[in-house]
Amino acid sequence: MTILAALAALTACQPEAIPPSPAALAETPVETAVETETALGEENEGAVLIIVGNLFDEIEYIAYTRELGEAGYRVLFGSETLGTIQSEHTHRANWPIEVEVDVALADVVVTDYDAIILMGDFDLTAFPWDHPEAAAEIDRIMQEAVEANIIVGATWEGVTSLAHSGVIEGMEVTAPPGTCAEVLPHYGVTCTSATPVLRNGRILTARDHPYCWMFVETLIEMLQEG
């Protein structure tokens, strides 16, 4: 199965549906997936920066690159350093998606982007205290973006890094139940897991992977609002 056929099959998914198993796409070579997804937005004028580390969710990757690309936005990836990052299913033969990082966090200029999103992972965005230098850069990026009235958002465990930056202190967001109960209260953030996607002005959060489609749909609406 080619990546284009796999993406076409995903079109039938409802925003809140549980995404298909990565095993269904296991025949897709890593290089083909990355090259095809990146190409979707190459000619677009607007740009969205996705900040993420290793062990990200491949369904979120597909949702963001495909939907934002089709809506007319380039999708770029920022991480701790330049190089390659991988999706979380590293134990599956031929499956882990490898993404070349477009920009190191220290080099991010927020005004280059229409929106900056912290994509959930089991590494950088989930555990900012394990990456103090990168966390400081993420804090800077989020603070400068909010000050410049640029859309910011986070999905899944990426909400932890959004809270760490201080930009959602005193606000209500959505996140996984464990994050709501054990992490976000320490940052002065009100959290609910009852809402799949929650918008608060120019800030957008999503609870978990199955809601990434709804998250991207709302993000595109926000981008089109200007």
VOPA-328987 format. One record per atom (N, C-alpha, C): x negated, y, z; residue in one letter. Coordinates in steps of 0.02 Angstrom, whole numbers, plus 50000, padded with zeros to 5 digits. Each point is the difference from the previous one (the first is absolute). Layout:
VOPA-328987
SITE;X;Y;Z;A .
...
//
This chain:
VOPA-328987
SITE;49957;49940;50000;M .
SITE;50043;50060;50000;M .
SITE;49956;50062;50000;M .
SITE;50013;50048;49956;T .
SITE;49961;50062;50000;T .
SITE;50026;50047;50053;T .
SITE;49961;50051;50017;I .
SITE;50022;50049;50051;I .
SITE;50061;50038;49976;I .
SITE;50005;50013;49933;L .
SITE;50058;50036;49976;L .
SITE;50063;49959;50008;L .
SITE;49994;49934;49989;A .
SITE;50058;49957;50009;A .
SITE;50019;49997;50073;A .
SITE;49950;49999;50043;A .
SITE;50014;49999;50072;A .
SITE;50035;50063;50022;A .
SITE;49977;50057;49974;L .
SITE;50031;50064;50019;L .
SITE;50071;50003;49974;L .
SITE;50012;49974;49940;A .
SITE;50068;50001;49973;A .
SITE;50046;49958;50043;A .
SITE;49974;49945;50026;A .
SITE;50042;49958;50043;A .
SITE;50018;50035;50064;A .
SITE;49955;50043;50024;L .
SITE;50013;50036;50062;L .
SITE;50052;50054;49992;L .
SITE;50014;50021;49939;T .
SITE;50048;50054;49988;T .
SITE;50068;49983;50028;T .
SITE;50017;49936;50001;A .
SITE;50066;49980;50024;A .
SITE;50006;50003;50075;A .
SITE;49945;50010;50036;C .
SITE;50002;50001;50073;C .
SITE;50037;50062;50025;C .
SITE;50041;49992;50050;Q .
SITE;50031;50056;50033;Q .
SITE;49949;50031;50047;Q .
SITE;50007;50065;50017;P .
SITE;49951;50033;50043;P .
SITE;49988;49964;50066;P .
SITE;50053;49970;50030;E .
SITE;49992;49971;50065;E .
SITE;49988;49925;49997;E .
SITE;49993;49973;49939;A .
SITE;49991;49928;49995;A .
SITE;49930;49980;50021;A .
SITE;49993;49940;50027;I .
SITE;49934;49975;50016;I .
SITE;49963;49986;49935;I .
SITE;49939;50027;49991;P .
SITE;49965;49991;49937;P .
SITE;49984;49927;49987;P .
SITE;49989;49981;49937;P .
SITE;49984;49931;49983;P .
SITE;49932;49981;50028;P .
SITE;49990;49936;50008;S .
SITE;49936;49975;50025;S .
SITE;49945;50014;49951;S .
SITE;49940;50019;50026;P .
SITE;49943;50010;49955;P .
SITE;49983;49939;49959;P .
SITE;50021;49941;50024;A .
SITE;49986;49939;49962;A .
SITE;50031;50002;49931;A .
SITE;50056;50037;49994;A .
SITE;50034;50005;49936;A .
SITE;49958;50038;49949;A .
SITE;49953;50040;50025;L .
SITE;49958;50040;49955;L .
SITE;49928;49976;50000;L .
SITE;49987;49941;50027;A .
SITE;49932;49978;50012;A .
SITE;49959;49990;49938;A .
SITE;50033;49994;49941;E .
SITE;49964;49989;49939;E .
SITE;49968;50064;49973;E .
SITE;50019;50058;50030;T .
SITE;49976;50063;49974;T .
SITE;49928;50013;50023;T .
SITE;49953;50010;49955;P .
SITE;49931;50015;50020;P .
SITE;49998;50067;50036;P .
SITE;49958;50006;50049;V .
SITE;49993;50062;50039;V .
SITE;49984;50058;49954;V .
SITE;49952;49991;49954;E .
SITE;49978;50055;49957;E .
SITE;50058;50027;49957;E .
SITE;50042;49955;49975;T .
SITE;50056;50020;49958;T .
SITE;50050;50041;50039;T .
SITE;50014;49978;50062;A .
SITE;50049;50035;50041;A .
SITE;49978;50071;50014;A .
SITE;49937;50009;50019;V .
SITE;49976;50066;50017;V .
SITE;49998;50045;49939;V .
SITE;49974;49973;49944;E .
SITE;49995;50040;49939;E .
SITE;50068;50022;49975;E .
SITE;50049;49955;50001;T .
SITE;50067;50016;49976;T .
SITE;50034;50051;50044;T .
SITE;49996;49990;50066;E .
SITE;50034;50046;50045;E .
SITE;49970;50070;49995;E .
SITE;49935;50005;49997;T .
SITE;49968;50066;49997;T .
SITE;50019;50036;49936;T .
SITE;50006;49961;49946;A .
SITE;50014;50031;49935;A .
SITE;50068;50033;49996;A .
SITE;50047;49979;50043;L .
SITE;50067;50027;49997;L .
SITE;50002;50075;50007;L .
SITE;49955;50028;50041;G .
SITE;50004;50071;50013;G .
SITE;49945;50042;49970;G .
SITE;49961;49972;49954;E .
SITE;49941;50035;49977;E .
SITE;50014;50066;49966;E .
SITE;50057;50006;49965;E .
SITE;50013;50061;49962;E .
SITE;50046;50049;50038;E .
SITE;50016;49984;50062;N .
SITE;50046;50042;50037;N .
SITE;49964;50060;50033;N .
SITE;50037;50055;50009;E .
SITE;49970;50061;50027;E .
SITE;50001;50001;50077;E .
SITE;50055;49977;50030;G .
SITE;50003;50000;50073;G .
SITE;49958;49943;50028;G .
SITE;49984;50004;50064;A .
SITE;49957;49949;50030;A .
SITE;50022;49986;50072;A .
SITE;49999;49936;50017;V .
SITE;50014;49978;50068;V .
SITE;49940;49960;50025;V .
SITE;49976;50018;50059;L .
SITE;49944;49966;50030;L .
SITE;50025;49949;50051;L .
SITE;49980;49937;49992;I .
SITE;50016;49948;50047;I .
SITE;49937;49984;50041;I .
SITE;50004;50012;50065;I .
SITE;49943;49985;50044;I .
SITE;50012;49932;50032;I .
SITE;49951;49955;49993;V .
SITE;50010;49932;50025;V .
SITE;49931;49966;50006;V .
SITE;49998;49949;50042;G .
SITE;49939;49960;50006;G .
SITE;50012;49929;49977;G .
SITE;49959;49955;50022;N .
SITE;50009;49929;49982;N .
SITE;50062;49970;50031;N .
SITE;50021;49944;49973;L .
SITE;50057;49962;50025;L .
SITE;50065;50038;49994;L .
SITE;50008;50034;49944;F .
SITE;50063;50035;49986;F .
SITE;50050;49951;49970;F .
SITE;50062;50022;49995;D .
SITE;50053;49957;49974;D .
SITE;50006;50009;49924;D .
SITE;49995;49944;49964;E .
SITE;49999;50003;49927;E .
SITE;50066;50023;49971;E .
SITE;50056;49986;50034;I .
SITE;50065;50022;49974;I .
SITE;50006;50077;50004;I .
SITE;49974;50029;50053;E .
SITE;49998;50073;50004;E .
SITE;49958;50029;49944;E .
SITE;49943;49970;49988;Y .
SITE;49956;50022;49946;Y .
SITE;50038;50000;49933;Y .
SITE;50035;49947;49986;I .
SITE;50037;49995;49937;I .
SITE;50056;50052;49997;I .
SITE;50035;50009;50055;A .
SITE;50056;50048;50002;A .
SITE;49974;50071;49987;A .
SITE;49947;50019;50033;Y .
SITE;49975;50069;49994;Y .
SITE;49971;50013;49931;Y .
SITE;49957;49955;49976;T .
SITE;49969;50013;49935;T .
SITE;50050;49998;49943;T .
SITE;50047;49953;50003;R .
SITE;50049;49995;49946;R .
SITE;50050;50056;50002;R .
SITE;50033;50010;50056;E .
SITE;50055;50048;50003;E .
SITE;49974;50072;49993;E .
SITE;49945;50017;50034;L .
SITE;49974;50068;49994;L .
SITE;49972;50012;49930;L .
SITE;49969;49949;49971;G .
SITE;49975;50007;49932;G .
SITE;50056;50013;49950;G .
SITE;50054;49962;50007;E .
SITE;50057;50008;49954;E .
SITE;50034;50068;50010;E .
SITE;49994;50028;50061;A .
SITE;50031;50065;50014;A .
SITE;49956;50058;49978;A .
SITE;49939;49985;49977;G .
SITE;49957;50053;49974;G .
SITE;49945;50023;50045;G .
SITE;49978;49958;50046;Y .
SITE;49948;50019;50048;Y .
SITE;49941;49953;49996;Y .
SITE;49940;50027;50000;R .
SITE;49940;49959;50007;R .
SITE;49996;49976;50072;R .
SITE;49978;49938;50009;V .
SITE;49990;49972;50066;V .
SITE;49926;49988;50010;V .
SITE;49973;50031;50052;L .
SITE;49929;49991;50016;L .
SITE;49994;49972;50070;L .
SITE;49946;49964;50013;F .
SITE;49990;49968;50064;F .
SITE;49940;50030;50036;F .
SITE;50011;50018;50063;G .
SITE;49947;50026;50042;G .
SITE;49987;49952;50057;G .
SITE;49937;49993;50019;S .
SITE;49984;49956;50056;S .
SITE;49936;50025;50034;S .
SITE;49978;49962;50049;E .
SITE;49943;50021;50042;E .
SITE;49939;50016;49958;E .
SITE;49986;49957;49951;T .
SITE;49944;50010;49955;T .
SITE;50021;49978;49930;T .
SITE;49960;50017;49950;L .
SITE;50011;49975;49933;L .
SITE;49984;49925;49999;L .
SITE;50027;49965;49950;G .
SITE;49990;49928;49996;G .
SITE;50066;49965;49987;G .
SITE;50005;49939;50021;T .
SITE;50059;49959;49988;T .
SITE;50035;49982;50064;T .
SITE;50066;50004;50000;I .
SITE;50040;49976;50057;I .
SITE;50046;49945;49974;I .
SITE;50022;49956;50046;Q .
SITE;50040;49942;49981;Q .
SITE;50065;49996;50039;Q .
SITE;50049;49969;49968;S .
SITE;50064;49988;50033;S .
SITE;49993;49947;50054;S .
SITE;50052;49992;50040;E .
SITE;49995;49957;50059;E .
SITE;50000;49926;49986;E .
SITE;50024;49978;49942;H .
SITE;50005;49928;49986;H .
SITE;49935;49972;49971;H .
SITE;49946;50009;50037;T .
SITE;49935;49980;49976;T .
SITE;49990;49924;49999;T .
SITE;50045;49963;50032;H .
SITE;49994;49927;50002;H .
SITE;50033;49967;49940;H .
SITE;50033;50038;49956;R .
SITE;50036;49972;49943;R .
SITE;49956;50002;49938;R .
SITE;49990;49943;49968;A .
SITE;49958;49997;49940;A .
SITE;50026;50048;49947;A .
SITE;49955;50038;49971;N .
SITE;50014;50047;49946;N .
SITE;50048;50057;50019;N .
SITE;50019;50003;50065;W .
SITE;50050;50051;50013;W .
SITE;49975;50067;50025;W .
SITE;49954;50006;50047;P .
SITE;49990;50066;50030;P .
SITE;49988;50054;49948;P .
SITE;50041;50052;50004;I .
SITE;49991;50057;49955;I .
SITE;49939;50039;50023;I .
SITE;49956;50016;49954;E .
SITE;49942;50041;50015;E .
SITE;50010;50069;49968;E .
SITE;49989;50052;50039;V .
SITE;50010;50069;49977;V .
SITE;49935;50038;50008;V .
SITE;49980;50034;49948;E .
SITE;49943;50044;50004;E .
SITE;50021;50067;50031;E .
SITE;49966;50020;50052;V .
SITE;50017;50062;50034;V .
SITE;49980;50059;49955;V .
SITE;50046;50047;49991;D .
SITE;49988;50058;49957;D .
SITE;49963;50056;50036;D .
SITE;50013;50007;50065;V .
SITE;49970;50056;50037;V .
SITE;49988;49979;50072;V .
SITE;49941;50017;50026;A .
SITE;49985;49988;50071;A .
SITE;50037;50054;50041;A .
SITE;50020;49981;50060;L .
SITE;50040;50046;50041;L .
SITE;49965;50067;50011;L .
SITE;49934;49999;50010;A .
SITE;49963;50062;50012;A .
SITE;50003;50048;49941;A .
SITE;50016;49974;49941;D .
SITE;50001;50042;49940;D .
SITE;50070;50021;49978;D .
SITE;50051;49982;50039;V .
SITE;50069;50016;49982;V .
SITE;50013;50075;50008;V .
SITE;50025;50030;49947;V .
SITE;50024;50069;50001;V .
SITE;50076;49996;49993;V .
SITE;50036;50018;50052;V .
SITE;50072;49986;50003;V .
SITE;50039;50034;49945;V .
SITE;49977;50058;49978;T .
SITE;50038;50037;49949;T .
SITE;49995;49968;49931;T .
SITE;49961;49947;49994;D .
SITE;49997;49963;49937;D .
SITE;50060;49954;49990;D .
SITE;50042;49994;50052;Y .
SITE;50053;49949;50000;Y .
SITE;50068;50030;50016;Y .
SITE;50051;49968;49972;D .
SITE;50069;50020;50014;D .
SITE;50027;49966;50063;D .
SITE;49971;49943;50017;A .
SITE;50019;49964;50060;A .
SITE;49941;49957;50022;A .
SITE;49996;49989;50065;I .
SITE;49947;49957;50028;I .
SITE;50033;49950;50046;I .
SITE;49990;49936;49986;I .
SITE;50035;49946;50035;I .
SITE;49950;49954;50035;I .
SITE;50015;49983;50062;L .
SITE;49961;49951;50037;L .
SITE;50035;49932;49993;L .
SITE;49971;49957;49959;M .
SITE;50029;49935;49988;M .
SITE;49978;49952;50056;M .
SITE;50047;49961;50025;G .
SITE;49983;49955;50055;G .
SITE;49951;49946;49981;G .
SITE;49957;49981;50047;D .
SITE;49953;49946;49990;D .
SITE;49985;49968;50068;D .
SITE;49956;49951;50000;F .
SITE;49977;49970;50062;F .
SITE;49929;50021;50015;F .
SITE;49982;50060;49979;D .
SITE;49931;50024;50008;D .
SITE;49999;50074;50016;D .
SITE;49990;50041;49950;L .
SITE;49986;50071;50010;L .
SITE;50059;50039;50030;L .
SITE;50058;49997;49968;T .
SITE;50056;50042;50022;T .
SITE;50035;49972;50062;T .
SITE;49993;49935;50012;A .
SITE;50033;49970;50058;A .
SITE;49960;50011;50065;A .
SITE;49934;50004;49993;F .
SITE;49957;50004;50059;F .
SITE;49951;50059;49995;F .
SITE;50025;50061;50005;P .
SITE;49956;50058;49992;P .
SITE;49944;50002;50052;P .
SITE;50013;49973;50059;W .
SITE;49949;50000;50053;W .
SITE;49940;49956;49984;W .
SITE;50009;49954;49953;D .
SITE;49944;49958;49978;D .
SITE;49959;50032;49944;D .
SITE;50025;50056;49974;H .
SITE;49966;50035;49945;H .
SITE;49998;50075;50018;H .
SITE;49962;50019;50051;P .
SITE;50004;50070;50025;P .
SITE;49983;50053;49948;P .
SITE;49949;49988;49960;E .
SITE;49982;50050;49950;E .
SITE;50053;50006;49946;E .
SITE;50025;49944;49976;A .
SITE;50053;50001;49950;A .
SITE;50064;50030;50029;A .
SITE;50015;49983;50064;A .
SITE;50060;50027;50032;A .
SITE;49997;50076;50005;A .
SITE;49940;50026;50013;A .
SITE;49992;50072;50004;A .
SITE;50014;50032;49931;A .
SITE;49979;49967;49947;E .
SITE;50014;50025;49933;E .
SITE;50074;49996;49984;E .
SITE;50032;49945;50019;I .
SITE;50072;49994;49988;I .
SITE;50037;50053;50039;I .
SITE;49979;50013;50062;D .
SITE;50031;50053;50039;D .
SITE;49995;50067;49963;D .
SITE;49940;50015;49975;R .
SITE;49990;50062;49962;R .
SITE;50045;50004;49939;R .
SITE;50002;49945;49963;I .
SITE;50039;49999;49938;I .
SITE;50074;50011;50014;I .
SITE;50027;49965;50049;M .
SITE;50071;50007;50016;M .
SITE;50016;50070;50026;M .
SITE;49957;50026;50043;Q .
SITE;50012;50068;50027;Q .
SITE;49997;50053;49945;Q .
SITE;49950;49994;49957;E .
SITE;49994;50049;49945;E .
SITE;50058;49993;49951;E .
SITE;50023;49939;49988;A .
SITE;50056;49990;49955;A .
SITE;50064;50031;50027;A .
SITE;50014;49988;50063;V .
SITE;50060;50028;50031;V .
SITE;49997;50077;49999;V .
SITE;49941;50027;50015;E .
SITE;49992;50072;49998;E .
SITE;50011;50028;49931;E .
SITE;49982;49962;49949;A .
SITE;50009;50022;49930;A .
SITE;50068;49981;49972;A .
SITE;50045;49973;50042;N .
SITE;50067;49980;49980;N .
SITE;50000;49945;49947;N .
SITE;49950;49957;50003;I .
SITE;49996;49942;49956;I .
SITE;50036;49941;50034;I .
SITE;50036;49961;49961;I .
SITE;50036;49942;50027;I .
SITE;49950;49951;50030;I .
SITE;50015;49976;50060;V .
SITE;49960;49947;50030;V .
SITE;50047;49944;50022;V .
SITE;49974;49940;50004;G .
SITE;50042;49944;50021;G .
SITE;49958;49942;50022;G .
SITE;50034;49949;50026;A .
SITE;49966;49940;50022;A .
SITE;50049;49942;50001;A .
SITE;49974;49941;49986;T .
SITE;50041;49940;50002;T .
SITE;49969;49950;50048;T .
SITE;50044;49960;50032;W .
SITE;49978;49944;50041;W .
SITE;49950;50025;50052;W .
SITE;49942;49968;50007;E .
SITE;49953;50019;50052;E .
SITE;49963;50065;49984;E .
SITE;50009;50025;49940;G .
SITE;49970;50065;49983;G .
SITE;50029;50056;50042;G .
SITE;50059;49990;50030;V .
SITE;50030;50051;50043;V .
SITE;49955;50013;50061;V .
SITE;49961;49950;50020;T .
SITE;49954;50009;50056;T .
SITE;49949;50055;49986;T .
SITE;49971;49998;49940;S .
SITE;49951;50051;49982;S .
SITE;50034;50068;49991;S .
SITE;50061;50000;49976;L .
SITE;50037;50064;49994;L .
SITE;50010;50030;50069;L .
SITE;50017;49959;50049;A .
SITE;50008;50024;50069;A .
SITE;49934;50023;50029;A .
SITE;49947;49963;49985;H .
SITE;49933;50018;50025;H .
SITE;49979;50069;49977;H .
SITE;50024;50021;49941;S .
SITE;49981;50065;49973;S .
SITE;50035;50058;50036;S .
SITE;50053;49985;50037;G .
SITE;50035;50051;50038;G .
SITE;50055;50036;49962;G .
SITE;50010;49984;49936;V .
SITE;50048;50039;49960;V .
SITE;50072;49980;50013;V .
SITE;50012;49944;50033;I .
SITE;50069;49979;50014;I .
SITE;50015;50002;50075;I .
SITE;49958;50032;50039;E .
SITE;50014;50007;50071;E .
SITE;50067;50036;50011;E .
SITE;50043;49971;50041;G .
SITE;50065;50030;50013;G .
SITE;50052;49984;49948;G .
SITE;49983;49964;49948;M .
SITE;50047;49982;49947;M .
SITE;50026;49929;50010;M .
SITE;50052;49983;49962;E .
SITE;50024;49932;49998;E .
SITE;49980;49968;49935;E .
SITE;49972;49940;50004;V .
SITE;49979;49962;49940;V .
SITE;50025;49929;50007;V .
SITE;49989;49961;49947;T .
SITE;50016;49928;50004;T .
SITE;49935;49961;49991;T .
SITE;49996;49942;50033;A .
SITE;49940;49958;49999;A .
SITE;50020;49931;50024;A .
SITE;49955;49951;49994;P .
SITE;50015;49933;50027;P .
SITE;50015;50003;50075;P .
SITE;50041;49954;50025;P .
SITE;50019;50001;50071;P .
SITE;49941;50003;50048;P .
SITE;49949;49960;49989;G .
SITE;49943;50000;50045;G .
SITE;49964;50066;50001;G .
SITE;49993;50031;49942;T .
SITE;49968;50065;49995;T .
SITE;50042;50053;50035;T .
SITE;50065;49997;49991;C .
SITE;50045;50047;50034;C .
SITE;49994;49995;50076;C .
SITE;49997;49939;50024;A .
SITE;50001;49989;50073;A .
SITE;49933;50011;50033;A .
SITE;49946;49980;49966;E .
SITE;49936;49997;50034;E .
SITE;49949;50052;49979;E .
SITE;50009;50030;49941;V .
SITE;49948;50045;49975;V .
SITE;50023;50073;49996;V .
SITE;50055;50012;49965;L .
SITE;50020;50069;49985;L .
SITE;50017;50042;50060;L .
SITE;50028;49971;50055;P .
SITE;50014;50043;50058;P .
SITE;49937;50034;50028;P .
SITE;49942;49971;49991;H .
SITE;49938;50030;50023;H .
SITE;49982;50063;49962;H .
SITE;50031;50008;49941;Y .
SITE;49987;50060;49959;Y .
SITE;50057;50050;50004;Y .
SITE;50047;49989;50045;G .
SITE;50056;50046;50007;G .
SITE;50049;49997;49942;G .
SITE;50006;49941;49970;V .
SITE;50043;49991;49942;V .
SITE;50062;49959;50019;V .
SITE;50058;50023;49980;T .
SITE;50061;49962;50009;T .
SITE;50007;49952;49941;T .
SITE;50015;49938;50014;C .
SITE;50000;49950;49947;C .
SITE;50061;49956;50003;C .
SITE;50026;49982;49941;T .
SITE;50055;49953;49995;T .
SITE;49982;49947;49949;T .
SITE;50019;49939;50013;S .
SITE;49992;49946;49951;S .
SITE;50067;49984;49967;S .
SITE;50051;50036;50017;A .
SITE;50067;49987;49973;A .
SITE;50009;50029;49931;A .
SITE;49957;50047;49980;T .
SITE;50007;50034;49937;T .
SITE;49944;49977;49953;T .
SITE;50016;49974;49941;P .
SITE;49947;49975;49955;P .
SITE;49953;50054;49976;P .
SITE;50028;50057;49979;V .
SITE;49960;50056;49975;V .
SITE;50028;50064;50032;V .
SITE;49955;50042;50024;L .
SITE;50022;50060;50035;L .
SITE;49961;50060;49974;L .
SITE;50038;50050;49977;R .
SITE;49970;50062;49976;R .
SITE;50009;50054;50053;R .
SITE;49945;50037;50012;N .
SITE;50001;50056;50047;N .
SITE;49966;50058;49965;N .
SITE;50040;50040;49964;G .
SITE;49971;50055;49961;G .
SITE;49957;49974;49944;G .
SITE;49935;50016;50002;R .
SITE;49953;49978;49948;R .
SITE;49961;49938;50022;R .
SITE;50024;49967;50053;I .
SITE;49967;49941;50026;I .
SITE;50047;49940;49993;I .
SITE;49972;49945;49975;L .
SITE;50040;49941;49985;L .
SITE;49967;49938;50029;L .
SITE;50040;49958;50034;T .
SITE;49974;49938;50028;T .
SITE;50045;49941;49982;T .
SITE;49969;49941;49996;A .
SITE;50037;49938;49986;A .
SITE;49981;49948;50052;A .
SITE;50048;49959;50020;R .
SITE;49990;49952;50054;R .
SITE;49955;49942;49981;R .
SITE;50009;49972;49940;D .
SITE;49964;49939;49984;D .
SITE;49998;49989;49924;D .
SITE;49964;49947;49979;H .
SITE;49990;49986;49929;H .
SITE;50065;49995;49959;H .
SITE;50052;49964;50023;P .
SITE;50059;49993;49958;P .
SITE;50032;50065;49980;P .
SITE;49984;50054;50036;Y .
SITE;50031;50064;49987;Y .
SITE;49956;50046;49959;Y .
SITE;49945;49973;49972;C .
SITE;49955;50043;49961;C .
SITE;50035;50026;49938;C .
SITE;50046;49961;49971;W .
SITE;50036;50024;49941;W .
SITE;50044;50060;50017;W .
SITE;50034;49996;50057;M .
SITE;50041;50056;50022;M .
SITE;49956;50061;50017;M .
SITE;49943;49986;50030;F .
SITE;49953;50053;50017;F .
SITE;49977;50037;49937;F .
SITE;49980;49962;49949;V .
SITE;49975;50031;49938;V .
SITE;50056;50039;49965;V .
SITE;50060;49972;50001;E .
SITE;50057;50035;49969;E .
SITE;50011;50068;50033;E .
SITE;49997;50001;50067;T .
SITE;50009;50063;50036;T .
SITE;49941;50047;49988;T .
SITE;49940;49972;49998;L .
SITE;49941;50040;49986;L .
SITE;50005;50035;49932;L .
SITE;50022;49964;49950;I .
SITE;50008;50029;49934;I .
SITE;50051;50057;50001;I .
SITE;50055;49990;50036;E .
SITE;50049;50053;50007;E .
SITE;49969;50063;50032;E .
SITE;49959;49989;50051;M .
SITE;49967;50056;50033;M .
SITE;49951;50035;49952;M .
SITE;49964;49962;49961;L .
SITE;49952;50028;49953;L .
SITE;50036;50042;49947;L .
SITE;50057;49976;49978;Q .
SITE;50038;50035;49948;Q .
SITE;50034;50062;50026;Q .
SITE;50009;50003;50066;E .
SITE;50027;50061;50030;E .
SITE;49949;50058;49996;E .
SITE;49937;49982;49996;G .
SITE;49947;50050;49996;G .
SITE;49978;50025;50068;G .
//
